[in-house]
Amino acid sequence: MPRNGTSHAESDLYPAVKAFLESQGYSVKAEVRGCDVVATRGDESPVIVELKLSFSLTLLLQGIDRLALTDRVYLAVSRPRGRRARRVSVHRRDVRDLCRRLGLGLMTVAPGRAATGVEVIVDPVPYRPRRRVASLTRLLGEHARRVGDPNRGGVTRTPIVTAYRQEALRCAMLIPTRRAFSSATSTAGFVDSSARPMA
């Protein structure tokens, strides 16, 4: 039960979100064809905001679905309170990165407050990942050097056969062969050229 007898519902986030968007010149309406919040401003693409009390997979999937309507989609969650507020999922770096990569915006909302109760954590922008050329080169090199397909995808706690390991095993297999050849040549009276004295 919420403290101080205050009810917490997704609808409690709406007044602050509405005030926040209206302060930027948007015309805001709630529950428009399944969208929690829809805001329009002139000829710009509409802004859609989905409201939830906490960050979840359901909210994320809703946001992805709304991207079919506009590329300006925000996920709004209730702002966590207390000492552990900064440790909850909405403030985690990987959550922010996930939203950024999906092109979704993320905001926290203090229920029952005005526009100042909204904090935008991530703005929705098209994600353009920076290519890691060195990592890509190593990836393709490993793929090219590896002989056959000795591993099974998806396994855990199992040693992986890499190209380096394959090369090490091939070298290990050649050592007994070289020793046997040296022994055979010595028995036949041949002398290793590397062991001959210099003239």
DRENRO-956504 format. One record per residue (C-alpha): residue number from 0; residue in one letter; x, y, z. Coordinates in nm, 2 decimals. Layout:
// DRENRO-956504
SITE tivex miba     xx     yy     zz
SITE   NUM    a      X      Y      Z
...
***
This chain:
// DRENRO-956504
SITE tivex miba     xx     yy     zz
SITE     0    m   0.00   0.00   0.00
SITE     1    p   0.14   0.34  -0.09
SITE     2    r   0.26   0.56   0.19
SITE     3    n   0.05   0.84   0.33
SITE     4    g  -0.26   0.68   0.18
SITE     5    t  -0.17   0.82  -0.16
SITE     6    s  -0.29   0.60  -0.45
SITE     7    h  -0.04   0.54  -0.72
SITE     8    a  -0.17   0.46  -1.07
SITE     9    e  -0.04   0.52  -1.42
SITE    10    s  -0.30   0.79  -1.46
SITE    11    d  -0.13   0.98  -1.18
SITE    12    l   0.16   1.04  -1.42
SITE    13    y  -0.05   1.21  -1.68
SITE    14    p  -0.10   1.56  -1.53
SITE    15    a   0.27   1.62  -1.51
SITE    16    v   0.34   1.48  -1.85
SITE    17    k   0.06   1.69  -2.00
SITE    18    a   0.19   2.01  -1.84
SITE    19    f   0.54   1.93  -1.95
SITE    20    l   0.44   1.89  -2.31
SITE    21    e   0.20   2.19  -2.31
SITE    22    s   0.48   2.41  -2.18
SITE    23    q   0.66   2.34  -2.51
SITE    24    g   0.36   2.43  -2.72
SITE    25    y   0.21   2.09  -2.78
SITE    26    s  -0.16   2.01  -2.79
SITE    27    v  -0.20   1.71  -2.56
SITE    28    k  -0.47   1.45  -2.54
SITE    29    a  -0.49   1.12  -2.35
SITE    30    e  -0.60   0.78  -2.46
SITE    31    v  -0.60   0.83  -2.83
SITE    32    r  -0.65   0.50  -3.01
SITE    33    g  -0.47   0.30  -2.75
SITE    34    c  -0.19   0.54  -2.69
SITE    35    d  -0.17   0.68  -2.33
SITE    36    v  -0.06   1.03  -2.44
SITE    37    v  -0.05   1.19  -2.79
SITE    38    a   0.09   1.54  -2.84
SITE    39    t   0.09   1.74  -3.16
SITE    40    r   0.26   2.07  -3.26
SITE    41    g   0.21   2.22  -3.60
SITE    42    d   0.33   2.00  -3.89
SITE    43    e   0.57   1.81  -3.67
SITE    44    s   0.55   1.43  -3.61
SITE    45    p   0.34   1.36  -3.31
SITE    46    v   0.49   1.27  -2.97
SITE    47    i   0.35   0.95  -2.81
SITE    48    v   0.41   0.88  -2.44
SITE    49    e   0.34   0.54  -2.28
SITE    50    l   0.29   0.55  -1.90
SITE    51    k   0.39   0.29  -1.65
SITE    52    l   0.47   0.29  -1.28
SITE    53    s   0.80   0.11  -1.34
SITE    54    f   1.02   0.00  -1.63
SITE    55    s   0.93  -0.34  -1.77
SITE    56    l   0.94  -0.55  -2.08
SITE    57    t   0.57  -0.48  -2.14
SITE    58    l   0.64  -0.10  -2.15
SITE    59    l   0.93  -0.16  -2.38
SITE    60    l   0.72  -0.36  -2.62
SITE    61    q   0.45  -0.10  -2.62
SITE    62    g   0.71   0.16  -2.71
SITE    63    i   0.84  -0.05  -3.00
SITE    64    d   0.49  -0.09  -3.13
SITE    65    r   0.43   0.28  -3.12
SITE    66    l   0.74   0.34  -3.34
SITE    67    a   0.53   0.22  -3.63
SITE    68    l   0.33   0.55  -3.58
SITE    69    t   0.60   0.80  -3.51
SITE    70    d   0.97   0.81  -3.43
SITE    71    r   0.91   1.03  -3.13
SITE    72    v   0.81   0.78  -2.86
SITE    73    y   0.88   0.82  -2.49
SITE    74    l   0.85   0.57  -2.21
SITE    75    a   0.74   0.74  -1.89
SITE    76    v   0.78   0.58  -1.55
SITE    77    s   0.71   0.69  -1.19
SITE    78    r   1.02   0.85  -1.04
SITE    79    p   1.17   0.62  -0.77
SITE    80    r   1.22   0.76  -0.43
SITE    81    g   1.45   0.69  -0.14
SITE    82    r   1.82   0.60  -0.10
SITE    83    r   1.81   0.33  -0.36
SITE    84    a   1.64   0.55  -0.62
SITE    85    r   1.95   0.57  -0.84
SITE    86    r   1.99   0.19  -0.84
SITE    87    v   1.66   0.10  -0.99
SITE    88    s   1.64  -0.02  -1.35
SITE    89    v   1.53   0.31  -1.50
SITE    90    h   1.86   0.47  -1.40
SITE    91    r   2.08   0.18  -1.51
SITE    92    r   2.32   0.26  -1.79
SITE    93    d   2.23  -0.06  -1.99
SITE    94    v   1.86   0.04  -1.97
SITE    95    r   1.94   0.38  -2.11
SITE    96    d   2.16   0.23  -2.38
SITE    97    l   1.88  -0.01  -2.47
SITE    98    c   1.62   0.27  -2.51
SITE    99    r   1.87   0.47  -2.72
SITE   100    r   1.95   0.18  -2.95
SITE   101    l   1.58   0.12  -3.00
SITE   102    g   1.52   0.48  -3.07
SITE   103    l   1.29   0.53  -2.77
SITE   104    g   1.29   0.82  -2.53
SITE   105    l   1.28   0.77  -2.15
SITE   106    m   1.15   1.00  -1.88
SITE   107    t   1.07   0.98  -1.51
SITE   108    v   0.77   1.15  -1.36
SITE   109    a   0.69   1.27  -1.01
SITE   110    p   0.31   1.20  -0.97
SITE   111    g   0.09   1.49  -0.88
SITE   112    r   0.34   1.76  -0.98
SITE   113    a   0.35   2.01  -1.26
SITE   114    a   0.59   2.02  -1.56
SITE   115    t   0.89   2.04  -1.33
SITE   116    g   0.81   1.68  -1.21
SITE   117    v   0.92   1.54  -1.55
SITE   118    e   1.29   1.45  -1.60
SITE   119    v   1.39   1.34  -1.95
SITE   120    i   1.67   1.08  -1.93
SITE   121    v   1.69   0.99  -2.30
SITE   122    d   1.55   1.16  -2.61
SITE   123    p   1.43   0.95  -2.90
SITE   124    v   1.68   0.97  -3.18
SITE   125    p   1.77   0.73  -3.46
SITE   126    y   2.04   0.50  -3.33
SITE   127    r   2.36   0.50  -3.53
SITE   128    p   2.61   0.26  -3.37
SITE   129    r   2.98   0.35  -3.40
SITE   130    r   3.15   0.07  -3.59
SITE   131    r   3.42  -0.10  -3.39
SITE   132    v   3.66  -0.18  -3.67
SITE   133    a   3.92  -0.36  -3.46
SITE   134    s   3.66  -0.59  -3.31
SITE   135    l   3.51  -0.66  -3.65
SITE   136    t   3.85  -0.74  -3.79
SITE   137    r   3.92  -0.99  -3.51
SITE   138    l   3.58  -1.14  -3.55
SITE   139    l   3.62  -1.20  -3.92
SITE   140    g   3.98  -1.32  -3.87
SITE   141    e   3.87  -1.58  -3.62
SITE   142    h   3.59  -1.70  -3.85
SITE   143    a   3.83  -1.73  -4.14
SITE   144    r   4.11  -1.92  -3.96
SITE   145    r   3.89  -2.16  -3.77
SITE   146    v   3.88  -2.50  -3.94
SITE   147    g   3.53  -2.65  -3.97
SITE   148    d   3.27  -2.59  -3.71
SITE   149    p   3.39  -2.76  -3.39
SITE   150    n   3.16  -2.59  -3.14
SITE   151    r   2.79  -2.60  -3.07
SITE   152    g   2.61  -2.27  -3.05
SITE   153    g   2.45  -2.17  -2.72
SITE   154    v   2.66  -2.39  -2.49
SITE   155    t   2.77  -2.26  -2.15
SITE   156    r   3.05  -2.38  -1.92
SITE   157    t   3.21  -2.56  -2.21
SITE   158    p   3.56  -2.49  -2.34
SITE   159    i   3.54  -2.32  -2.69
SITE   160    v   3.76  -2.45  -2.97
SITE   161    t   3.92  -2.14  -3.12
SITE   162    a   4.14  -2.10  -3.42
SITE   163    y   4.44  -2.05  -3.18
SITE   164    r   4.36  -2.37  -3.00
SITE   165    q   4.33  -2.56  -3.33
SITE   166    e   4.67  -2.43  -3.44
SITE   167    a   4.83  -2.52  -3.10
SITE   168    l   4.69  -2.88  -3.14
SITE   169    r   4.83  -2.91  -3.49
SITE   170    c   5.17  -2.80  -3.36
SITE   171    a   5.15  -3.05  -3.08
SITE   172    m   5.07  -3.33  -3.32
SITE   173    l   5.38  -3.25  -3.53
SITE   174    i   5.62  -3.28  -3.24
SITE   175    p   5.61  -3.66  -3.20
SITE   176    t   5.64  -3.69  -3.58
SITE   177    r   5.95  -3.48  -3.58
SITE   178    r   6.11  -3.67  -3.30
SITE   179    a   6.04  -4.00  -3.48
SITE   180    f   6.19  -3.87  -3.80
SITE   181    s   6.51  -3.76  -3.61
SITE   182    s   6.54  -4.10  -3.44
SITE   183    a   6.49  -4.28  -3.78
SITE   184    t   6.76  -4.07  -3.95
SITE   185    s   7.01  -4.13  -3.67
SITE   186    t   6.95  -4.51  -3.69
SITE   187    a   7.02  -4.50  -4.06
SITE   188    g   7.34  -4.31  -4.01
SITE   189    f   7.22  -3.98  -4.14
SITE   190    v   7.32  -3.66  -3.95
SITE   191    d   7.10  -3.37  -3.92
SITE   192    s   7.24  -3.09  -4.13
SITE   193    s   7.19  -2.84  -3.84
SITE   194    a   7.41  -3.06  -3.63
SITE   195    r   7.71  -3.08  -3.87
SITE   196    p   8.03  -2.90  -3.77
SITE   197    m   8.12  -2.59  -3.97
SITE   198    a   8.40  -2.64  -4.22
***
